[in-house]
């Protein structure tokens, strides 16, 4: 039986990192909730009371360390729209010009309208 235990030093560092992440997130989340109306920036659903927890802070440039005090890199999105936005961003990264998917070239060599101009000239 293989049981792996983390060393006290590793556990301490993990706790420090988790605390830092939580304080960073709670800091900009609280600021964003004070700055912006509690409405999803995509689907326009309104939130109040306990449902505010379903409203997330999205970083427009996808950099969670970019937290300007004026909130210009933030927008409030509901959980569903936030997931959709990150899925779209992931797809964009995958299909960008640098990816191998776009470097394969055309999938088909058939040109559907190749002789259309000649056909139209013959009918006139």
BADREN-802225 format. One record per residue (C-alpha): residue in three letters; x, z, y. Coordinates in steps of 0.5 Angstrom, whole numbers, plus 500, padded with zeros to 3 digits. Example, Ala and Ser with C-alpha at 12.3 -4.5 7.8 and 13.67 -1.06 7.14 Angstrom:
2
ALA525516491/SER527514498/
END
This chain:
124
UNK500500500/UNK503498507/UNK501502512/UNK504501519/UNK504506524/UNK506505532/UNK511509535/UNK510514540/UNK513510545/UNK509503543/UNK503507543/UNK505510550/UNK506503553/UNK500500550/UNK496506554/UNK500504560/UNK498497560/UNK491498558/UNK490503564/UNK493498569/UNK489492566/UNK483497567/UNK484499574/UNK486492576/UNK480489574/UNK475495576/UNK479494583/UNK477487584/UNK470488581/UNK468493585/UNK470489591/UNK467483589/UNK460487588/UNK461489595/UNK462483598/UNK457478594/UNK450478593/UNK448480586/UNK447473584/UNK450468579/UNK454463583/UNK452457577/UNK445459575/UNK442463581/UNK440469576/UNK439475580/UNK442482578/UNK440489579/UNK440496576/UNK443496569/UNK443489569/UNK449488574/UNK454489568/UNK452482566/UNK455480572/UNK462478572/UNK468476577/UNK471469575/UNK477467578/UNK477460581/UNK484458579/UNK484462573/UNK489467575/UNK487474574/UNK493476578/UNK491472584/UNK486477588/UNK486476595/UNK483481599/UNK478477602/UNK475475595/UNK477467596/UNK479467589/UNK473470586/UNK465468584/UNK460472581/UNK458469574/UNK453471569/UNK456472562/UNK453466560/UNK456462566/UNK462465565/UNK463463558/UNK461456560/UNK466456565/UNK472458561/UNK470453555/UNK470447560/UNK477449563/UNK479450556/UNK476443554/UNK479440561/UNK486443559/UNK486440552/UNK484433554/UNK488433560/UNK493427561/UNK499431558/UNK495432552/UNK496428545/UNK489426545/UNK489422551/UNK496418549/UNK493415543/UNK490409547/UNK483406545/UNK480407539/UNK477400539/UNK480393540/UNK473390540/UNK471387547/UNK463387547/UNK462383553/UNK469379552/UNK465372552/UNK459373556/UNK462370562/UNK463363558/UNK456364555/UNK453365562/UNK457359565/UNK454354559/UNK447356560/UNK447355568/
END
